[in-house]
């Protein structure tokens, strides 16, 4: 487990409850996020439509441009894309494409109703840049917000309430990542026991539920629990109360605490205990006065998996065809650089534990496996079954370049074409790695391994085993076709960047 307050690469991260005093810098997101997004959307449609309609001689170019820009901004606003709570939280490509398809449908309906007679090809071509300009602005905003949070800005100050065990777990998980707004500034444990997360204790609730015996006119609205929590929140200037419920904090006691927090004007959030479950798989339902969380099972059957398989094989076939000259050039470079075959085959474990032969361009000397036992003590990938060395002496000169550019993985398109791998999925493990898997790690094998995946775009070899496993388990349970498209789009940047490839 990575120490609190460090990033995936081991660098010190933004202040957390376990490593630094509460932040005192600006908490809100910059005010320019919303007007910038709105201006980008409006101009990203208005200017191309006006230019295209004017250049082709279409009637009423100004009116068409204004109508399209207004419709685009309206569609985006209807989906709350300009709300401060959502701006900068995602890269925005999939949401902009979704909104763009709705825009096309809306403008098509207006075209029929008004009898507009412009060229359909010109209209669609003029609208084509809109989702990409919007996604570019969203990506830049997301990058700015991420950097701001690393500087302890645009954060939500959180007070965690609960039994020591759950409080430690929640605090550790929040401190382990910087892709969210929550920073723990204090805790209010319930009952006995000691905290190990390092977060400051700013109060403590009794193990037994307090009994209200005061006269009606004397009863405090918040009660004893609420008074303790709100006093801590006021002293720390908390924005949000996050409750990790347990056997000592449930039912009426939890409800009364929520009343006190809400009456004080603070946010109130309950940690469900679930982790790495996509929001789209969670449904809230009220039954018999209970708030129930329904977790939708992972996608394993239906049209999306069928479409994924079809896209995998089609994409692999097109890739092999278009990249044939590059593949031939790389194979020649490998042969000229060192003795041995251009391709390297290795047994890997695939879907449901089935072994298969995986193909790669050879990046090491031919007796690399014989030399590995002597290098085990130099393994840079501690804490798991993986073996990685930042400066592996077995890697050839061309092999080092191939690994940094990920070109050594291209022959796996043959595995994708044969159906043993997918374009996107967890990395295919070695049999000896699988032998050391625990029950949780075996969950990785519930989906096909991929040519690229969350490991490729999340940091590659710089990730610890626990981080790699968390990414793969999240992918296995939350897979979706749109998520695969997002990973494919991010893969290009990861390959160009080369970070973590060795």
N, C-alpha and C positions, 0 to 999 in steps of 0.2 A: 504494500500500500504506500502511495506517495505521501510524503509529509505534508501537513496542512500548510497552505500558503505558497506552494510551488506549482509551476506549470508542468505540462507534459514533458517539456524538455529539461525540467529541473531548475528553471530560473525562478527567482523570487517573483511572486505575483502581488496583486493588489492587497491592501490591508485586509485581514480577516480577523475574526474574533479570537483565533488561536495564535495570531502572530503579531498583532499591532493594535494600537489604540483605535477607537472609533474614528472614522473619517470625518473631517469637518468641511470638506469642499462642497461645491454645488451638487445638489441631489437631483434636480430636475434635468430632463433632456433639454438640449438647446432649443430655443424657440424657433430657429430658422428651419428645423426639419420639415414642418408641415408646409409653409409657403414654398420651400424649395421643391418639395415633391409635387405640389399642385402646379407650380410654374413649369416644371419639367413635363408633366403629363399634358398640360394644355398646349404648350409650345411644340412638344413632340408630335402632336397631331396637327395643330393649326398650320405650322410652317410647311411640312411636307405636302399636306393636302392643297394648300394654297399654291405652292410652287408647281405641283403636278397638274392641277386643273388649269392653271394659267398657261403652262407650257404646251398643253395639248389642246387648248382652246375649248375646254368644257364650259358650259354655261354656269353663271353665278358662282365663281370660285370662292369669293369672300364668304358668301352665305354657307356654302358647303363646308369650308374650313371651320367656320365658327360653330356650325351645328355639330360637326364631328368632334371638335375639341370639347364642347359642352357635354356631349354624350359620354365621352371618355372620362372626363372628370366626374360626371354623375355616377357612372358605373363604379368607379373607384371609391367614391364617397359612400355609395350604398353598401359597400363591403368594408367600411370603416378603415380604409387604407391610410387616411390622413389623421386618424386618432393618435395622439401622442403616445399612448400605451403600446401601440403596435409598430410605430415608425422605428426603423433601425433594428428590429428584433430578428429579421430574416433577410436573406439575400434577395428575395422577391421575384426570382425568375418564374417559378411555377405559378405564383399568384397572378403575376402580370399576364402570363399566357392565358390563364383561366378567364381573367377579366376581358382580355382582348377578344376571345371567342364570343363572349356575351356581347361585346360592342359590335361585332360583325352581325350578329343576329338582330340586335336592336336597329342598326342602320339599315339592314335589309328590309325589316318591317316598315321603317320610315320611307324607304325607297318605293315600296309597293303602295303605301298609303298616299304619298304625295305625287307619284308618277314621275319621279326624278329619272332622267334619261342619260346620265353620264355613263362613260365606259366602265363596266364592272372591273376590268383588268386594271385600269388606271386608279380606280377608287381603292381596290384592295392593295395595290402596290404602294399607294401613298400612305396607307394605314400600317404597312408592314413594319416601319421602324419603331412604332409606338411602344410595343411591349419590351423591346430591347433597350430603348432609352430609359424607360421606367425602371427596368431591372438594373440597369447600370447605376442610376441614381440611388436605388435602394441598396445596392451592394456598397456604394461609397458611404452611404449613411450608416450601414451596418458596420463597416470597417471603422468609421469615426467613433461610433458608439462603443465598439469593443475596446478601442484604444482609450476612450474616456473612462471606461470602467476599470481598466488597468491602472489608471491614475486616481482611482477612488472618486470618480465623478459619475453623475447620473445613476446613483445607487438608491436602493430602498433599505433603510435601516430597520433591521428585524430583531425583535425580542422573542426568543424561543422559550416555550413553556412546556413542561412535561417531566416524566420520570428520567433520571440520569441516563439510562441506557439509550432510549429513543432520542433524547436531546443530543447525546454524543454522536449518534449516527447521522441525524439530520444536519448538525453543524459541520461534521466532517465532509458530507457530500456537497454542501453548499460551498465550503471553502476550497474544494478540490477543483472547481471550474470557475471560469470568468465569463461564460457566455450567458449570464443572467444578471439580474439587477440586485439580487438579495445579498446583503452583507450582515452577518450576525454581529450585533454589538453587545449582547448580553443574554443571560438565561435566568429563568426562574424555575428551579427544580421542584419536583413534587415528591414529598416523602424523604426517606433517608437515602444514603448512598452518596458517592462522590463523583463529580464530573471529571472526565479525563481529556476532554477536547481542548481545554485551555481557555474557553470562553469565560468571561467574568460572570460570577454569580451575583445577581442584583436583588435577590429576594428568594424566599422559599415558602412553598405551600405545604400545609400539613398533610400527612398521609390520609387522615380521616376527613370525610366530607364535613365541613362546618355546618353547625345547626343554627338557624336564625331564630332567636328567642326575643328580640326586641319588640317593643310596641310598634304598631303600624306607622305612627308618625315619626318614629325614630329609626326605622330601618333604612340603612344606606342602600341606594339603588344598586351599587356594585357588589355588595356583600364582602365578606372577608377575603375571598380569593381575588375578586375584582379589585379591591383596594390595593392589595399587594402588587398585582400585575400592573395596574395603572400607575402606581407610585414609581415603580421601576421604569415604566415607559416614559413618564414625564421627566425623570431625572436624566435618562439617556437620549431623550428626544427621538424616540422610536416612531417609525411610520407604520409599522405592521406588527401584529402579534401572530406568531406562528406556533400552533399547538401540535405537539406530538403526543396524541392520546395513548393511554395505557390503562391498566387495571385500576389505577387510582384517579383517573381523570376521564370519566365517561358519563353518559346520561345527563341527568339534571344538573350535575355540577358543571359539565362542559357547556350546557345551554345557558346557565346563569352567567358564566364567564363571557360567553359571546354577547349577551345582553350588555354587560358592563363595558366591554370594549367598543361595541357599536355606539352605545350612548355617549361615549367619550370622543367619538368621531375618528376612531382608528380602524384600520383594516384588520380583518380576522381571517386567518387561513388555517386549515387543518391538514396535516400531512397524513396521507392515507396509508403509508407504509409500502405502497407499490413503487417500484423504480423502473426506469427505462421502458415505460409504456407510453406510446404515442397518444397525444390528446384525442386523436380521431377514433381511438379504440375504447374510449371511456364514455359512458353514458350515465347521467344522474337521473334517478327516478325516486319519487316520493311514494312510499307505500306504507299504509297504516301509521303515518306520522314519522316513519323512518326515512332518512336520506340514504339511498342505496346506490353504490357505484357498480354499474354493469361493465365488465371488461369484455370487449368483443374478441373472439379468438383470432389468431393470426390467419392471414390469407394463405390457404394451402390448395383450395379448389376453386373452380369457377373461371370466368372469362379472363381475369387479370393474369393468373399463372399461365394459362394457355397462350395469351398474347405475349407474355414474357418469353416463353419458349420459342415462339415464332420469330420474335424480334432478335433473340439471341442467335439463332441459326442464320437468319437473313443477314444480320450485321456481321457475323463471322465470315460468311461467304463473300460479301462485298469487301470486307476488310482484306481478306486474303487476295482477292482479285486486284484491288487498287494498290495494295502495298507490295505486290510481287517484286517490282524492281528494288525496293528498299530491302526486302527480305533477302534477296540475292546478294546485294551489296554488303549487308551485315554478315551473312554467312561467309563471304569471301574474306572480309576483314578478320573474322575469328580464325579462319584457317591459316591466314598469312601471319597472324600475330603469334601463335603458339601451335605446337603439334597436337593433333587430336581432331576429332570430328567437330563440325560446326554446331550440331545440335546435341543437347544433353537431355536424356530422358531419366525420369525418376518416379518411383512409386509414391503416390500421394493417396490420401483418404478423402473420399467424396461423400455424396449424399447417402445418409443412413449408414455410414461406415464402410461403404463399398470402396475397395482399392482400385486405382486406375493409374495408367501411365501418363504422366504429364510431360510436355515438351517445353524446352527453353533453349535459347542460344547459350552455348557453353561460355561461362565467364570465369571459370577456374581452370587450374591445371588438371590434367587427366587423373592424377592420383589424389585428388582432394579429399575423398572420403577416408583414405588410409591415413592421411595427415591429421584428420580432425581430432582424434583422442588426445593428441599432444597439445592441442590448443584449447581444451575445455576450460582450463583455469583462466583463460583470457576472455571468456564470454562476457560481452557488454550488455547482454539482455538478461539481467538477473531477475530472480523471483518467479520463474516460470520454465516451461519445457523448451522454449525457443533458444536457438543458438545463433548469435549474431556478433560479428566483430567489426568495429569501425575501420580498422586497418588490417583486414584479413590478408596474410601473406600469400594465400593460395589464389587470390584473384589476379587475373592477367591485366595487362595495360588496357587492351580493348574491353575486357570484361568490366573494368572499373567504370569506363565511360558508358557502357551498355546499362549497367545497373543504375547509374545516376539518371540516365534518360529513360529508363524502364523499357528500352527496346528489347532487352533480353526476354521479356514476357510475351512478345508478339506471336511466337509459335503456338502459344496456348489457344490461339484462334482455332487451331485444329481440334483441340479438346472441346471448345465451345460448339464447333460444327458437328462433332460426334455426339453431343448431348451430355457429356460427362461434366462439363463446366458451364458456367453462365458468364455473360459479359460483366455482371455485377454480383458480388457475393463475398463472403468471408474468404480469407486466404486459405488455400488447400494445405492441410497439415501433413507432416510426415507420420508414418506409422508409429515410430518410437515416441513422438510427441503425444499421439492419441493414447498410447499406453499409460501415460502419466496424467491424463485428464481426470478431473473430478466429475461429479454428476452434472454440475452446471456447465462445464466446458463442453461436454458431449452434446449440449443443445446446439452448438455451432453446426453440427452435422445434420441438422434438420432441414437445411437448405443446400442447394448446390454451391460449391465454391466458385469464386469469381475471378475473372481476369483483373478486375479492379473492384474496389469496395470501400467500406468505411475505413479500413486500415490504410489504404492507399492515400486517401484524401485527408486523413486525420493526423498524419505525422510519421507514418511508416515505422522505420526501425527506431525512431526516437521515443516511441510509446513503450511504456512498461507492459508486462504481460497482463496485469490487471486492467489497464486501460484498453489494450487490444481486445481482451475478452469482453469487456463491457460494450465496446462498439459492435462486436460481432453478435453478441446476444441481443442487443437492441435491434440490429438489422434483421436477425432471424425472426423475431417476434413482431416487428413493426413494418415488415417489408410492404412496399407498394410500388406500382409501376412508375408513378410520378417521382417517388423517392429514388428509384434507379436512374431516371433521367437527370435528376439533380446531381447524383454521384458522378455520372458520366460527364456532365458539364464541368464539375469541379476537378475531375481527373486531369484535364488538360493543364489547368493552372498548377496542380501538384507536380506534374511531370516537368513542366517548364521551370518551376521553382527548384525542384530537386532536393528539397529539405527532407532529411531522414533517410535518404536512399544510400545504402552502403552494403 
